Structure formats: C-alpha cells, structure tokens
Amino acid sequence: MKFGIFYEHQLPRPWQEESEYELIQHALEQIEYADSLGIDYAWEVEHHFLEEYSHSSAPEVFLAAASQRTKNIRLGHGIVQTPPGFNHPARIAERISMLDLVSNGRADFGTGESSSEAELGGFMIDPEKKRAMWEEGVRVAVRCMTEEPFTGFAGEFVTMPPRNVLPKPRQKPHPPLWVACSRRDTIHLAAQKGIGALAFAFVDPEEAKYWVDDYYKTLEKQGVPIGDAVNPNVACVTTFMAHPDEEEAIRRGLEGANFFGYSLAHYYVFGRHHPGVTDVWAEFQQRRAEHGYDPEAVIAASKNEDRLGAKVVASGIGGLRGAVGTPDQIREYLQRYEECGVDQVIFCFQAGKNRHEHIMEALELFGREVLPEFKERDEKIARDKGQRLAPVIEQVMARKPADDHPPLPSPDYEFPAIPRAMADRAGNDQFQQMLDQFAEDTALGPGGIEGLLQQR
C-alpha cells in the first residue's frame, strides 16, 4: 500500500497580508520533506471561489513548483475540474503534458466535476449535465494527449477541429487517470471507465472493503477504458496527525480535521455564503457542536473506542478522527486499509489552523516509525497484484472501441493561415503570389523580409 499527502490549501479567517504566501511556501516545504521520507504521492485540488476551504485555483502552477523541489514523489491533480466550462480539454492536455515533462514523468491526472454552487454557478455549469460534461471533457483531453494530430471532435459540449496538441506527455500513452469519488456509485463509474478511484469520503477500512471489492469486480466484468491505459487503483483519504502522546496528537490535529469537514459541508450542504464577507471559521467556532464537529465530543467518543475510525460519534454527535493519534494507533489503523486491499491512503493534514511545525513533526514521526514496514511489504503486494490483474486488464483493453480514435475528416486535411484563407476566399491571385513570395523571402532570412517590407 502506498501513501499520499493531500492539499486543499485551507486558510481560515482572519487573513493577513502574507497569509496566502506563507500557506503556499509551507506546503512546498512539506512536499519536499515528504519526498525525502519516501512518501509516494502529493495530491493537489482545483477549486474556485471556496474561501477558507480551498485557496487552490491553479494546481498546475503549484505542482510544477513542487516538481522542481522533489525527485521521486508523484504529483497528482486531485483533481482537475474537467467539464469544459471550467477548463477546455485541449488546455487540460497541454498543462498535464507539460507537468509530466517538467517532473520527469511523475504526473497523475485526476478528474472531477464539482458539486458546489460556488463553482458550478460561478462558471454557469448546469448541475444536471455536469457528469456528461465530465466524460466528454476527459475523452477529448486524453485524445489530445495521445493523437498526432488530434483528429477533431464535435460533441454536445466541445467542438474542436483537428490540431496537433503540444507538448505530449513523457508517460506513454498518457499519465494515469483517476476520478474523484464521494459515493459508491462513482467508485462503480471509475471501474467501468478503467480509471483509478480517489475516494474522498472518509470511510473506515471495513467500509472501504466494500468499495474495493465492488471496484475490482466491476472492472473485470464491465470495464471499458475511457483512456488508452487502465489504472486499476483505489485510494482513500483520511485525516492525519501523529505524536507520541495521543492527547497531544488530538490537540494538534482534531480541530483542523473537523474544520475541514465543517467548511466542506458549508459549501456543499447547508451554508449560505456571502462572497468576501462570510467568516466560515467564526461560524465553525460558534456552531460546530450543532453540526457534529465539536472537538470535545470527538475526544469523548475517541476515549470509548479501542481502534481508530474515520469518524467517531458520541451522544448522536459525530466528527472526523482518522489517523490522528500515536504511531502505534496509526499503524494499526493503516494495516486495516492494507488488509482490505486499498492501494493508497492519502493523508489530509493541511486543514483548519493546523500548524506547519506540527505537520512537519508528524511527517517525521510517520516516516521514521510507520512508513518503513509498509514500504517493505508494498513491493511484493504490488507485484502480486500486477500478476493477478494482468489478464483482467487485457480483457478490459480488448473492449475499447476502435472509434475512440477516429480518423481525420479527410486524409489531406489542412488549415490555412488567416491571410492565406483571405486570399482563398477572395480568389485573388495577386494576393496569393505575394504570400508565396513572402514565404520564399522569409526563408532567406532577415534581409529577405526587410526587402519585401520595403517593396510594400
């Protein structure tokens, strides 16, 4: 089982002039340190307009910066908002490919569609059509990365003529594909499309087992790859904070973890948001018990549990707990995910007002006392999994329709430069001759161009 770290770039109010700068610099330091420890993945979201919950609207820039400070850690878009209203698929392909090049082939392409009014409404995207938009956007983006040239597409949401989209990614045929999953039906969708499932639902290991079993059964029976390669993986997200003393781990990590849950629900479930005015952190402090994120309730519930859980409940009030505890507690918790067949556990620790120095100390403790034994087992687990799934992947790839990569509209398809097109439309032979002469003079170098300009 592999491990990742996850960034929303949370920034609760009040903000100072340097707050966002410090937030980003600390995150880069954390990823650089995680790379040195041997953590496998760093995941970065794309969100828009979600004040305090996520100040991460340009993950491609952040991940490119991280690529120059790291050597081995994989850099995942977790996720790119894929409906074309957010990002044109050709631009997605260009950015993913460039990240793959500057990182020496370490990019992962996570996809998603959002379900918040802040984002969907902000980009005028119809919630009823966002799943269809997601699929069309992913299909076109993958084709743009793999076809030379891209042969064109005319769909409901994207229309684009043939063009050779550049650059191409270093990983062939393209970086691994993932989709964000918050419900089991999206896990099912991931398997049907032959892509990895990023389960952002904070589920316990025992519940995750059903997600994993459903994923691999569906992949084998129904998988038809949306891309040109299968990425058979299930990743689960959990909150995280480690310290030798359990009480101190809870003190350092629990409030941030529960602000993560509260601020998420503010935008996606119950909130009324006034842009630039609403103070989500203040509301959290005032109303956290009402909505189930009271740290005192979570602490009380945790004292009655023998084992860590993604969530804990006391007197009808629940909150997030996850991998917040001692190294021994965290080890046992993670082993349960490993036994259930989860391929990657992703730690969410940059949350609320969790302090940078506490995050760095927790990473150091995890890297020293927990990570080595999982890494030791991972090589054999991955090898056995690869052998077990090889015939399944072969079957899945055999189902991919040939028309997923259609031919060019005509074998001699071309497009003229704008002046040439003007000459074509006008039927102006003199204009055509001038353009031909310009081409010849340009080939001669600066002197030829200057001479032509003087003639004009």
C-alpha positions in Angstrom: 0.0 0.0 0.0 1.3 3.4 -0.9 0.8 6.8 0.8 0.0 10.3 -0.4 -0.5 13.7 1.1 -3.4 16.0 0.1 -3.7 19.7 -0.2 -6.8 21.9 -0.3 -4.7 25.0 0.8 -7.2 25.8 3.6 -6.9 29.2 5.0 -9.4 30.1 7.8 -10.0 33.8 8.5 -8.8 36.2 9.7 -6.2 36.7 6.8 -3.1 38.8 7.0 -1.2 40.3 4.0 1.3 37.4 3.9 -1.2 34.6 4.8 -1.5 33.1 1.3 2.2 33.4 0.6 3.1 31.6 3.8 0.5 28.9 3.2 1.9 28.0 -0.2 5.6 28.2 1.0 4.8 25.9 3.9 3.0 23.4 1.6 6.0 23.3 -0.7 8.3 22.6 2.2 6.0 19.8 3.4 6.0 18.2 0.0 9.8 18.4 -0.3 10.1 16.8 3.1 7.6 14.1 2.3 9.6 13.3 -0.8 12.7 12.8 1.2 10.9 10.5 3.6 9.7 8.2 0.7 6.0 9.2 0.6 4.7 8.2 -2.8 2.2 10.9 -3.9 1.3 14.6 -3.4 -2.2 15.5 -4.5 -3.5 19.0 -5.1 -7.1 20.0 -5.7 -8.6 22.5 -8.1 -11.3 24.6 -6.5 -12.7 28.1 -7.2 -14.3 30.7 -5.0 -14.3 28.4 -1.9 -13.0 31.0 0.6 -11.2 29.5 3.6 -12.0 25.9 2.5 -9.7 25.9 -0.6 -7.3 28.6 -2.0 -6.2 26.3 -4.7 -7.4 27.5 -8.1 -4.2 26.9 -10.1 -2.9 23.5 -9.0 -0.8 23.1 -12.2 1.4 26.0 -11.1 1.8 24.7 -7.6 2.6 21.2 -8.8 5.1 22.5 -11.3 6.8 24.4 -8.4 6.8 21.2 -6.3 8.3 19.2 -9.2 11.5 21.3 -9.0 11.9 20.7 -5.3 11.4 16.9 -5.4 12.8 13.8 -7.1 10.5 10.8 -6.7 7.1 11.8 -5.3 4.4 11.6 -7.9 2.4 14.8 -8.4 -1.3 14.3 -8.7 -4.1 16.6 -9.9 -6.6 15.6 -7.3 -8.4 16.8 -9.3 -8.7 18.9 -12.5 -12.2 20.3 -12.9 -12.9 18.5 -16.2 -16.3 19.9 -17.5 -15.3 22.2 -20.4 -16.9 25.2 -18.8 -14.1 25.1 -16.2 -11.2 24.0 -18.5 -11.1 23.4 -22.2 -9.9 19.8 -22.7 -7.1 20.9 -25.1 -5.8 23.2 -22.4 -6.0 20.4 -19.8 -4.0 18.2 -22.1 -1.3 20.9 -22.6 -1.0 21.5 -18.9 -0.9 17.8 -17.8 1.7 17.1 -20.5 3.9 20.0 -19.5 3.7 19.0 -15.9 4.7 15.5 -16.9 7.7 16.8 -18.8 9.0 19.2 -16.1 8.5 16.5 -13.4 10.3 13.8 -15.5 7.2 11.7 -15.9 5.7 12.0 -12.4 2.2 13.5 -13.2 -1.1 11.8 -12.4 -4.3 13.1 -14.0 -7.2 13.1 -11.5 -10.5 14.3 -12.9 -13.7 15.6 -11.4 -16.8 17.7 -11.9 -17.6 19.6 -8.6 -20.9 19.7 -6.8 -20.8 23.1 -5.2 -23.0 26.1 -6.3 -20.0 28.4 -5.8 -18.1 26.7 -8.6 -20.8 25.4 -10.9 -22.8 28.6 -10.6 -19.7 30.7 -10.9 -18.9 29.1 -14.3 -22.5 28.8 -15.4 -22.4 25.0 -15.5 -25.7 23.1 -15.3 -25.5 20.6 -12.4 -27.8 18.2 -14.3 -25.3 18.0 -17.2 -22.0 18.0 -15.3 -21.5 14.2 -15.4 -21.9 14.2 -19.2 -19.6 17.3 -19.4 -17.0 15.4 -17.3 -17.0 12.4 -19.6 -16.8 14.4 -22.8 -14.0 16.6 -21.3 -12.0 13.6 -20.2 -12.3 11.8 -23.5 -11.2 14.8 -25.6 -8.3 15.6 -23.2 -7.0 12.1 -23.4 -7.3 12.1 -27.2 -5.4 15.5 -27.3 -2.6 13.9 -25.4 -2.3 10.8 -27.5 -3.3 11.6 -31.1 -0.8 13.1 -33.6 -2.7 15.0 -34.7 -5.9 15.2 -32.7 -8.5 14.4 -35.3 -11.2 16.7 -34.1 -14.4 16.3 -32.2 -18.0 17.7 -32.4 -20.0 16.9 -29.3 -22.6 18.4 -27.1 -20.2 20.5 -25.0 -16.9 20.5 -27.1 -16.4 21.3 -30.7 -12.8 21.4 -31.9 -11.2 20.9 -35.3 -8.1 18.8 -35.9 -4.9 20.2 -34.4 -1.7 18.7 -33.1 -1.9 19.5 -29.4 1.6 20.0 -27.9 3.5 19.1 -25.9 2.9 15.4 -25.5 3.4 13.8 -22.1 6.5 11.8 -21.1 4.5 8.9 -19.8 3.0 6.8 -22.6 0.3 6.6 -23.7 -0.6 9.2 -21.0 -0.3 9.8 -17.3 -2.5 7.6 -15.1 -6.2 8.6 -15.0 -8.3 9.0 -11.8 -11.7 10.3 -10.8 -12.8 11.8 -7.5 -15.4 9.6 -5.7 -17.5 10.6 -2.8 -20.1 7.8 -3.2 -20.1 4.1 -4.1 -21.8 4.8 -7.4 -18.8 6.9 -8.5 -16.5 4.1 -7.5 -18.6 1.9 -9.8 -18.2 4.6 -12.6 -14.4 4.6 -12.1 -14.2 0.9 -12.6 -16.5 1.0 -15.6 -14.1 3.6 -17.2 -10.9 1.7 -16.2 -9.5 4.6 -14.1 -8.4 4.9 -10.5 -10.8 5.9 -7.8 -9.9 8.8 -5.5 -12.3 8.1 -2.6 -12.7 11.4 -0.8 -15.4 10.1 1.6 -13.6 9.5 4.9 -14.7 5.9 5.2 -13.5 3.3 7.7 -11.3 0.5 6.4 -14.1 -2.0 6.9 -16.4 0.1 4.8 -13.7 0.7 2.3 -13.5 -3.1 1.7 -16.9 -3.0 0.0 -15.8 -0.1 -2.2 -12.6 -2.0 -3.2 -14.5 -5.3 -3.9 -17.1 -3.5 -5.9 -14.4 -1.7 -7.9 -12.4 -4.7 -8.9 -15.5 -6.9 -9.7 -16.9 -4.1 -11.8 -13.6 -3.5 -13.6 -13.4 -7.2 -14.6 -17.0 -7.5 -15.8 -17.8 -4.1 -17.2 -14.6 -2.1 -17.6 -14.3 -0.3 -20.9 -11.3 2.1 -20.7 -12.0 5.8 -21.3 -8.3 6.3 -21.8 -5.6 4.3 -23.6 -4.4 2.5 -20.5 -6.1 1.1 -17.4 -5.2 2.5 -13.9 -6.6 -0.2 -11.5 -6.3 1.6 -8.1 -8.4 2.6 -5.2 -7.2 5.4 -2.9 -8.8 6.5 0.3 -8.4 9.8 2.2 -8.1 10.1 5.9 -7.3 12.9 8.3 -3.8 12.7 9.9 -1.7 14.0 12.8 0.9 12.0 14.7 2.5 12.5 18.1 3.9 10.0 20.7 1.2 11.2 23.1 -2.4 10.6 21.9 -3.8 13.6 23.8 -1.3 15.9 22.1 -2.0 14.4 18.7 -5.7 15.1 19.2 -5.0 18.6 20.5 -2.8 19.4 17.4 -4.9 17.7 14.7 -8.6 17.4 15.7 -9.8 20.9 15.4 -8.3 21.3 11.9 -9.7 18.0 10.8 -13.2 19.0 11.9 -13.0 22.4 10.3 -12.2 20.6 7.1 -15.5 18.7 7.5 -17.4 21.8 8.5 -16.1 24.0 5.8 -16.8 21.3 3.2 -20.4 21.0 4.4 -20.7 24.8 4.4 -20.2 25.0 0.7 -21.7 21.6 -0.3 -24.6 21.1 2.1 -26.0 23.7 4.4 -24.2 27.1 4.0 -25.4 30.5 2.8 -22.3 32.2 1.6 -21.7 36.0 1.1 -18.6 36.4 -1.1 -15.9 38.3 0.7 -18.0 38.6 3.9 -18.9 35.2 5.4 -16.4 34.1 8.1 -16.6 30.3 7.9 -14.1 29.8 10.7 -16.1 32.0 13.1 -19.3 30.1 12.2 -17.4 26.9 12.8 -16.4 28.1 16.3 -20.0 29.1 17.0 -21.9 26.2 15.6 -19.6 23.2 15.5 -21.4 21.2 18.1 -24.7 21.7 16.2 -23.3 20.3 13.0 -21.3 17.5 14.6 -17.8 18.9 14.6 -17.3 19.6 18.3 -13.7 18.5 19.2 -14.9 17.9 22.8 -17.5 15.4 21.5 -15.0 13.7 19.3 -12.5 13.4 22.1 -15.1 11.9 24.4 -16.1 9.4 21.7 -12.5 8.5 21.0 -11.9 7.5 24.6 -14.5 4.8 24.2 -13.0 3.3 21.1 -10.4 0.6 21.0 -9.5 1.3 17.4 -9.3 4.5 15.3 -12.1 5.2 12.9 -12.6 7.7 10.1 -15.4 9.1 12.2 -16.4 8.9 15.8 -19.7 9.5 17.5 -20.8 10.5 21.0 -24.4 11.1 22.0 -25.5 11.5 18.4 -22.8 14.0 17.6 -20.1 12.9 15.1 -16.8 14.2 13.9 -13.7 13.2 11.9 -10.9 11.3 13.6 -9.0 9.1 11.2 -5.2 8.7 11.6 -4.9 11.2 14.4 -3.0 9.5 17.3 0.2 7.8 18.2 2.4 5.9 15.7 1.1 2.5 17.1 -2.5 3.6 16.7 -1.9 4.9 13.2 0.0 1.7 12.2 -2.9 -0.5 13.3 -5.4 1.8 11.5 -3.5 1.7 8.3 -2.9 -2.0 8.4 -6.7 -2.4 8.3 -6.8 -0.5 5.0 -4.0 -2.6 3.7 -5.8 -5.8 4.6 -8.9 -4.6 2.8 -7.0 -4.1 -0.5 -6.8 -0.3 -0.5 -4.0 0.6 -2.9 -3.2 4.1 -1.4 -4.0 6.0 1.7 -3.9 9.8 1.3 -3.3 12.0 4.4 -5.3 15.2 4.9 -3.4 17.3 7.4 -3.3 20.8 6.0 -6.6 21.7 7.5 -8.0 24.5 9.6 -5.3 26.2 11.6 -3.0 23.1 11.9 0.5 24.5 12.4 3.3 23.9 9.9 5.8 22.8 12.5 3.3 20.2 13.9 2.7 18.9 10.4 6.5 18.5 9.8 6.9 16.8 13.1 4.1 14.4 12.3 5.6 13.6 8.9 8.9 12.9 10.5 7.4 10.6 13.1 5.4 8.7 10.5 8.4 8.4 8.2 10.6 7.0 10.9 8.2 4.7 12.8 5.4 3.6 10.5 6.3 4.0 6.8 9.3 1.6 6.5 7.3 -1.6 7.2 4.6 -0.7 4.7 7.2 0.1 2.1 8.9 -3.3 2.7 5.6 -5.1 2.0 4.5 -2.9 -0.8 6.9 -4.3 -3.4 5.5 -7.8 -3.1 1.9 -6.7 -2.8 2.3 -4.6 -6.0 4.0 -7.5 -7.8 1.3 -10.0 -6.8 -1.4 -7.6 -7.8 0.1 -6.9 -11.2 0.2 -10.7 -11.9 -3.3 -11.2 -10.7 -4.8 -8.3 -12.7 -2.8 -8.8 -16.0 -5.4 -11.0 -17.7 -8.2 -8.7 -16.4 -6.5 -5.6 -17.8 -6.0 -7.4 -21.1 -9.8 -8.2 -21.2 -10.6 -4.6 -20.4 -8.4 -3.1 -23.0 -9.8 -5.5 -25.6 -13.2 -3.9 -25.0 -12.0 -0.4 -26.0 -13.9 0.6 -29.2 -11.7 1.4 -32.2 -13.8 4.5 -32.9 -12.5 6.1 -29.7 -9.7 7.4 -32.0 -11.5 8.4 -35.2 -9.6 9.3 -38.4 -9.1 12.8 -39.8 -12.1 14.2 -41.6 -10.1 13.7 -44.8 -6.6 12.4 -45.4 -5.4 15.7 -46.8 -6.9 17.9 -44.1 -5.1 21.2 -43.6 -5.9 24.7 -42.3 -4.5 27.9 -43.9 -3.0 30.9 -42.1 -5.5 33.7 -41.9 -4.1 35.8 -44.8 -3.9 32.7 -47.0 -7.6 32.0 -46.1 -8.5 35.6 -47.0 -6.7 35.1 -50.4 -8.5 31.8 -50.9 -11.9 33.4 -50.2 -11.3 36.4 -52.4 -9.9 34.3 -55.3 -7.1 36.9 -55.5 -4.2 35.5 -57.5 -2.0 38.6 -56.9 -2.5 38.2 -53.1 -1.6 34.5 -53.4 1.5 35.3 -55.3 2.5 37.9 -52.7 2.1 35.3 -50.0 4.2 32.8 -52.0 6.9 35.4 -52.4 6.8 36.3 -48.7 7.4 32.6 -47.9 10.4 32.5 -50.2 11.8 35.7 -48.8 11.3 34.7 -45.2 13.3 31.5 -45.9 16.2 33.8 -47.0 16.4 35.4 -43.5 16.1 38.9 -42.2 17.4 40.5 -45.3 14.7 38.9 -47.4 11.9 40.0 -45.1 13.2 43.6 -45.0 13.3 43.8 -48.7 9.7 42.6 -49.0 8.6 45.1 -46.5 10.3 47.9 -48.3 8.5 46.8 -51.5 5.2 47.0 -49.7 
